[in-house]
Amino acid sequence: MRRLLTIACAVVVGVGTLGSTVGAMTVEEALAALKQYDFGGSEEVVGTLRVATVGSHGNAATRSILRAGYVAVLESTAAYGAKDFACRQLALIGTQAEVPALAAMLTDDSLSHIARYALAQIGGAGADQALLAVLGQTSGKTRLGIIHTLGNRGTTAALEPLKKLLGSEDAETACEAARSLGRIGGSDAASALEAAMNEAQGRVAEVMADSLLVCADGLAVGDGREEAARLYERVFLEGPKPWIRAAALRGLALTGDARAAERVGDALLSRDRYVRETAARLVQEVPGRAATYAFAGRLAALPAEGQMVLLRALTARADKAALPTVVEAAGSRDASVRVAALEAIGRLGDGTSVGILAERAASSRGPEQAAARAALSALSGRDVAEAVVREMKDATPAVRVELIDALRARRASRAIGAIRVMAEDRDARVRAAAYRAIGELGGDADIEPLAGLLVRNPSDREDAARAMVSVARRVGAEREASLAITRELDSAAGEALRVSLLGVLGKMGDSSGLGVLRAALSDEGERVRYVAVTSLAVWPTGEPADDLLKVAATDRNRTHRTLALRGYIDVVGRSTAPDEEKLAMYESAMSLAGSAEKRQALAGISQLRVLAALEAAARYLEDRDVKNEAAMAAVKIADRLRIRHAEPVREVVIAVLDGDFSEAVRDEAGRVLSQIEAVRDCIVDWEVSGPYTAEGKGCSELFDVPFAPEMPGADAVWSAMPYYSDSPQAGYLDLLRALNGGDNRVAYLRTVVKSDADKTATLEVFSDDGVKVWLNGDVVHANNVLRPIPEQPDRVEVRLRAGENTLMLKVTQNNMPWGAIVRIRGLR
């Protein structure tokens, strides 16, 4: 923007008066010098004049002198470059007065084009007359250029001379005349082009036809739509090339002419690919019901490939008037046509189309069946679901299945009543389809009926059970389903029925069914006990853990014992009990477990976060059958506990590294040990309180402001301080990350340091920014600074007492990073 303003200012300054200058040259001097200019000459000359010309707006005197100067150049013996420049400037400021000077150049083969450029910009009748005056005096490229310019200008006075040139023996002249007549347009030009097209051949005939289309385009946007339609039709019928006929067809179609639909329909049978493809696209665009009938009426006459194209076009047209023809095409002998027709029915059809689609879905296979099924799902209209239900009543079993599947695919939950009736159909396939649909569409109201169906229809119990589980889980009705099943169990006769009901009850996972399943663990029937065990084994909570453990220890059936033990280990993992209790439960399982169950229990133990779990896993490091699993469990626990229990964790990890375990286990143990060693002398187990601020105070002032953690008896809120192992510096306590940033504030860190005796140790503190340190309530160090983490720490010699020592830090924050690193030397 600044550069444009500078240029604008230069223009104003340069042409404010005739004597003004651009650089050291006046406009008059530049005009005089232009006569000696040629390309590659003085940029000062053309620069001065260019700025003067652009800036002469509103300054009639300057503009008049410039025009006169440019004309003088044109009439002189100046070089080509000077005359070219003068013409370009006159294109900006020229008037009718300069036309004669420019016209004199039109017959000069080297200058004609630049003179025409200037005349085209000046415009007016004078320019047209000048061009027409020299038309007969020129030849070759110069004449072609003049013809072209007349066409671009829409010079109606050129019609007669251009008509004569249509018959020129020079093909280029005839073609350029045709193009110009097309651009000038109008009925006279169209008549001349039509007449010339009768005699033209080869490339000239192509140009004539194309120009006639351009002329027709101009007529079509005005009052000449009828004439335009006639021209389009003629070119469509007689055009020398397929793409020209295709363009004519499109023009005809878009005029809205009564013949358009018929012509487009005929074009669908054309041998020319361009014409056929254009016609197929136009099927979507020509408006009106009559056009739809015209297009559909051509379908049967087309070859299979053409029928598929037209069917897709009719589908996109979305006029249901084509539906009867499309339905008829669905019976074609050609499989591809049948598929295209079925797809079209899906878009154009309604409730009346349900029967044919369902029948075809039931009787066909492959792509045709897939198309019919997709169409059934895609049919639109409020009457479709009702039509599907009506069709189901008298349909064959195979068709009923397709209709039920269609309701399911359409998510027609309002038809659930009719679908429920189908669940008691005589045909097993129909019943299976109904159960699938109920499972996906049913709601609360279907729970009780499904329970009844499960009891009444022994052969369909698996389908009914799946449907009931699906409905209950989808709508959150597990409790209602459990209560319904429990009621049916009260009067259930026969082991098979009880097994089915208990299986559903187990899948509900609701506490209301837990008592029934527990009681079934003592049933005399092995199948009943089996389903009770497998149901409790997948229970979503830890409630049945004790029951499963009892079965694992006492059941007379070995399979039941194994399944119960594995289920017990799983439900312990889902239990909300504290980790200490979970560990005890896992250890109970280990006492009954074989190798597979021990591995399962160790996987559960590996998720715990207590030191006893690490010790428990370590006890199995020598067990040959599960040693790798025990080692991996120990390493996983160690990784979680290494911050707060670094030394015992380190011992176990080293034992794993020294043992005979898999490479994967040893690699993981090495990674954990390296992280322990990296922070071995650092204290990383802290609690944090804060941040604390005081209005108007910076961090240096906050250093001496007491907040709750350093005030006796005050209530401070503490939480575990995260340790981010991805920090760039070992042991770095990232307060910025933990406390969500901020400037001018402080935070407190506290921890307990254990010592085996009274001893002296060295405390090393790195802080960003200032830091104050308390040991057992006494300030042992204070450094109120603004700094990043320093290369060397603040070192403080401290006296530790035997047992626990409370260490607290206050860390200030100015801006940017905020944190600390604390090491203690001489503790071990």
Beta strands, then each sheet from edge to edge (+ up, - down):
strand 1: 21-22
strand 2: 25-26
strand 3: 687-692
strand 4: 719-720
strand 5: 733-734
strand 6: 745-755
strand 7: 759-768
strand 8: 771-775
strand 9: 778-783
strand 10: 794-800
strand 11: 803-813
strand 12: 819-825
sheet 1: 1+ 2-
sheet 2: 4+ 3- 6+ 11- 8+ 9-
sheet 3: 5+ 12- 7+ 10-
end
